[in-house]
Structures are given as structure tokens and as C-alpha cells.
């Protein structure tokens, strides 16, 4: 009788998940730094084989720290891959960008990127606005002289756009300081963390050989989550384990996600303590999420992950694979070479 290969998922803190298999160690949105008196304090990082980024989290500098200290391969969207490549100057061999519905695989491990809209706070929305204004400033024509009136107006308009981008960018930096969002929320009497919509991100279906499949949705489930997106995911896969970030005031989206995707186990976590001193968040107890799932999706085992908790990915005997037969419409041949992982499409 063969002993099944084990894989273990550990929730460290904030957004940081670590998946360890007999052959590979994966970090998902790693966090090693700490805050002290309003300043970010770096800490020693550990090595891994792959670093997966779901979106631009508030702790994204830790992703850069890990990639700078070890030879891990970075897996993310094209946008984040470009950002990291520009920031660290990494060689192409350490970068793998995936589009939604693309798959990357190596012997013993398969990843599938799925589209999601990540929950985004006000500081993220401000960064997006500043980026758009900077892009607008870059499209002003370089050659002038054909229309004198327009030539005199363009420098003024260009300067105004660039100045506004700088001001908005500075505001984003202020809001990223510890407790800055809470102070501004207190001043305005509005919870600013809930007024922004979201930004595109990637969820990851991770399939270690001989272990349960894991769908990490991060903060991609919230009041604005599209049921159609969940149904598209369900057409491709049925994961054994579903990981979701529990936040906000609505429990219904989490029940819909569990019903649609049909996992055996649902793991819930929080990236921040909503009850910390000075916090002004609109939060409901974790028991509300757990109770709603127990009532609305009773076939799922619900587990609340706290800091340091681990979960063994044991594959049920009656669920041999997460990707459903026939789901791959483009085949499994590698679309482009990559060290370890090679990518292909799972949906046309």
C-alpha cells in the first residue's frame, strides 16, 4: 500500500501563506517586515522556490525583499511581473507572468491562474488614479510648432497633470502609514476602507502531486464579486480546498463562492485585526462567516485560520484531480519555456 504524498499549507500572518510539498516551497503574498512607531522595519527572510503574488497588497515590499534575497521564481500577472523586473532587474528566467486561464506546470506541481477582482482600500484607489495621471502626462506630443496656440497651452496642461499626479501619489503614501486611514475615517465619519471597488488580480489553483488541490482566492470574494466569474471558475475546476479572506459586512458572497465551487474544505483568514486599538473598521465576527457557511453550504468543512495555523492537504480518494476532464481547451503543451514551470492555456 502506497503512502500518499503530503503537502502542508501554513498561514503566517496578514496575507502570507506558505505551501510546502516534498519537492517545493511556495510563498503566497509573503510578509516578513513589521511596523514600529509608524515605520516599516525589515526582517530576515527565508528562501523558497516560488513567490506567488495575487495583487498589489499593502505588504508588496516584502515580495521584493524575498526575491532580492533568494533565487525564487516570481509568478504573477504581467503588470506585476513588469513592476518587479524594473525594480529589481531580475533576469527573465526568474519571472513567469500568467494571464487568467493560463496554466504553468512542472513534474509534481501544477498552477492555474484564475481571474479575480481583489478588494482594494482607498490607498490602492489613489495609487491607481495617480498612475493614470502619470500615463496621461506621458502621452503629450513631443513635437510642436504646427499650431502656435496649442503649443503655448500644452506645457501648462502637461505641468498641471504631472503636478496633480504627484499630489495624489503623495496622498497615497500618507494613507499607507499605520493608522492614517483610521484617522481620516474618524475625521470624515466614513469608513474609507470600504469605498473603493477593487483591482484586477489573480487567484491560483495549486495542484501538488498526490495531495489535495487548493484554490487560493485571497481577497477576491467580497460584495462586488461577480457570480459569473465564480461560475467560469467552476467550469474549469472543482478544488478540494478553498481559501478566502473574510472581511466586510456581507457573508452572502462567501456562501455563493462555496456553493459554486464545491470544495470539501473552506479556510478563512483575516489580513488585519479589526479589533485592534485605534481601528475604525466595520467588521463582523468571524463566527458570522463560519455560521453562514455552515448553514448555506453544509457540505463544506469550515476552518478559521489564525496566525501560525497549518492545514494538511490530504486528497480525498473520490476526487482524483481538481481540473475537470475536458476543461483544457488548448491542450497541455507548454506555450513558452520557463525554469521549472512551463505555461499553457486552459480556456479559450
N, C-alpha and C positions, 0 to 999 in steps of 0.2 A: 504494500500500500504506500503510495507516494504522499509525501507531506507537502501541502500547498505552500507556495512562496508567500511570505508575509510582507506587507507594506504598512507603514505607520505614519499617520498624519498628526502633527503636533501644532497646536495653536499657542504661540508665544505671547503676543500682545498686539494691540492696535490692529494692523492688517496682516501681521506676519504669520504665515503658515509655512511649516516645513514638512515635506513629504520625503520619507526615507524608504528606499527599496534596497534589496540586496546588492544592487549594482550602482544606483544613482541617488544623489541627494538634490532635491529641488527646493528652492526658496520661492515663495509667492509673496510679492509685495513686502520684502523684508524690512524690519525696523530694529536697529541696534542703538541708535542715539537716544539721548534723554534731554529733558528740558530742565534748566536750573536758572532761577531768577530771570526768567524770560528769554534765556538764550539757549540755543541748541548746543549740546555737548556731545561730541562724537565719542564712540566707544569702539573697542576692538571688535572686529567682525570675524565670523567663521567662514571657511571656504565651502563651496558647493559646486555642483556640476552645471546646474541651470538656474537662472533667475527669471521668473515669470512676472510680468507686470500687467495688471488688469487695466489700470488707468493712471492718470497723474494724481496720485494720492498726496496728502499733506506731508508724507514722510518719504517722498521720492528721492531726496538727497541720500537716503540710506541705500537705495538701489545703486546709486553711483559709487558709494563707498565700497560696497561689496564687489562690484565689477572692477573697481580700481585696485583692490587688494588681492584678488584671486583671478584665475583664468576661466571663470564661469562663462557660459554662453548665455546671452541675453535674448529672451523670447518676448516679443511684444508686437503691438501694431506698427505699421510703417511710420507713423508720426513719431511715436516714442523711440523707435529704433534710430531715426534720424537725429533726434534730440540727443540721445546718448552718444551716438557716433561723433557728433560735433563737439560735445562736452568733453569726452574722454579720448577721442581719437582712436577708438578701438579698430582693430583690423576686421575686415568683412567676415573672416572665419569665425568670429565670436559674436556675430549678430545674425539673428533669424527673425525676420518680420513676417507675421502671418496676417492674412486678410480673413474676415469672417468666412467660415465654412472651409477653411484650409486645414489640412492635417499634416503633422510632422511626426515621423516615426523613426525608430531605431530598434534593433533586436531587444525585446523585453520591455519596450515603452512606446506608447503612442499618445500624442496630444492632438486635440481638435479644438480649433478656435471658433467660438460662437459669439455672435453679436450681442451686445447689451448696451443699455444706456445707464451709465453709472450715476449714482446720486452725487450731486455737486453742491457744495456750500457757496456762500456769497463770494468768498475769496477766489474760488475757481471761476465763477462767472466774470469777476472783474479781470482776472488774467486773460480769459478768452476775449473780452472786449478790448483790452489793451493790445493783444496780439492782432486782432482785426484792424485796429487803427494803424498799427505799425506796418501791416501789409498794405494798407491803403496808401500810406506815405511813400511806400517803395514803388508805386506804380505811376507816380508823376513823371511826365515826359522829361527826358534829359535834353533833347534838342529843342531849342526855342528860336524865335526870331521871325516866325512867319506871321504871327498875329500879335502886334505890339501890346494891345490892351490885355490880352490873355497872358502874355509874358509877364506883365507887371503884377498881375493878380496871383499867378501860380505860386511864386515864392511865399507870399503871405499865407495862402491857403495851406501850402505844404508845411510851413512852420507851425501853423495853428494845429494841424492834425498831429504832428510829431510831439508838440508840447502836451496836447491832450492825452496822447498815448503814454507819455512819461508820467503825467499826473495820475492817471488811472493805475499805471503799474506801481507807483509808489503807494497808492492806497491799498492795492493788493498785498504789498509787503507788510504794511501796517496791520492788516487784518490777519495775517498769518502769525503774528506774535501771540504768545499764550494769553488767553482770556480777552484778547482785543475784541473778538466777535461778541463775547458775553457783555462787555462794557457798552458796546454800541447798541446791542439789543436792549440793554437796560435804559439807555438814553432815549431810544425811539419807542420803547414799549412794544417792539415786534421781534419775534424770533427770526433773525436774519438767516439762520442756517437752513430754513425751510422755504425761502422764497425763490431760490434758483432751481431750474429744472434739472438739467443733467448734461453729461457729455458722453460721446461715444467711447466705449471701452470694449474689452474682450473678456468673455468668460472662457474657462478652459475645461474641457472634458479630458481627464487624465486616466489612462488605462495601463496600469502596470501589469506585466505578465503574471498570471497566477493569482492576482489579487482583485478586490472589488474595484469597480470603476467609480471615479469621483468627478462630479461636476461642481466646479467652484464658480459660483455666481457672484461672489463678493458682494458689493452694494448695488447689484443690478436689479434687485427686486425692491420696488417701492411703489408709491401711489401712482406714479406715471408709467409703470411698466406696461408694455403693450401685450395683451393676451395673444395677439398674432405672433409676436416674437417667440413666446413660450411654445406655441403650437408648432412653429417651424423647428424649434429645437427638438420637440418630441417626435417629429417626423424622422429625425436623424438618429436619436439615441434615447435610451432609457437607462439612466445611471443607477447604480446601486446606492450611492451616497450623494446627497445634495447639500452643499454648504451655502448658507445665506447670512448676510449681515442684517441683524434685527435693529431697526431704527424707525423713527417716525411714530405716527399715531394710528396708522392703518394696519390691521392684521390680515385683512382680506387678500391682499396680493400674495402673501406667503402661502396661504391655503391654496390659492389658484395655481401657484407655481408647483406645489407638491402634488396636487391633483393632476395637473397636466403632464408633468414629467415622470410621475410614478416611481420615486425612489423607495428603497427599503428603509433607509435611514435619512433623517434630516438633521444637520448640525447647524446650530445657531450661535452667533457670537456678536459681541459689540466691539467697535473700534475705540470707543471712548466711554468713560464712566459718566453717565448722565446725572449722577447724584453727587459729583464732587463739589467741594466748596467753591462757590463763585460761579458755578454753571447755571445757565439760564436756558435750559433746553426743555422742549416739550416732549417728554418721554413717557411711555407706559411701561409697566413692569415686564420683564422677560417672561414671567408666567402667563401674561396675556397672549403672547405669541405661541408659547408651548400649549396652552389650553385651546386656542383656536385651531391649531394643527391637530391636536388630539380629537377635537370634535369634528372638524371638517375633512381631515384626511387620516382616519383612524388606522389605516393600513401601514402608516409610516411610524417608525420609531423615532422619537424626537429627543435630541440630546443638546443641552446647553453647554457650550464650551467656555470654560474660564481659563484664565492665564495659566499656561503650563499643562493643560489637559491634552491627552493623546487619544487617538481613536485608531484601532486596528482595522485595516481594510480587508476583511475576510469575504471572499467571493461566495455568494450562495450557489449551491450546486445546481439549481434550476435556472440560473441566469449566466450563461457562459460568456456573454460579451455585451458591452454597452451599445456599440453601434449595431443597428438593426440590419439584418441581411437585406441586401439590395439598396441600402441607403446611399452607398457611394456611387454617384452617377458619372464620375470621371475616372474611376479606377484608382488603384493604389500605387501606381508608378510614381517615382519621385519627379517632381516638376523642376526642381533645381537642387544642386548639391549643397549640403551643409554638413559641418562636422557633427557626427553622431546622428542628428535629426535631419531627415530629408522631407520636404513638403509636397503635398498633393492636395487636390480639391475633393471635397466630399459632397458638394452640392452645386449644380449648375445654375 
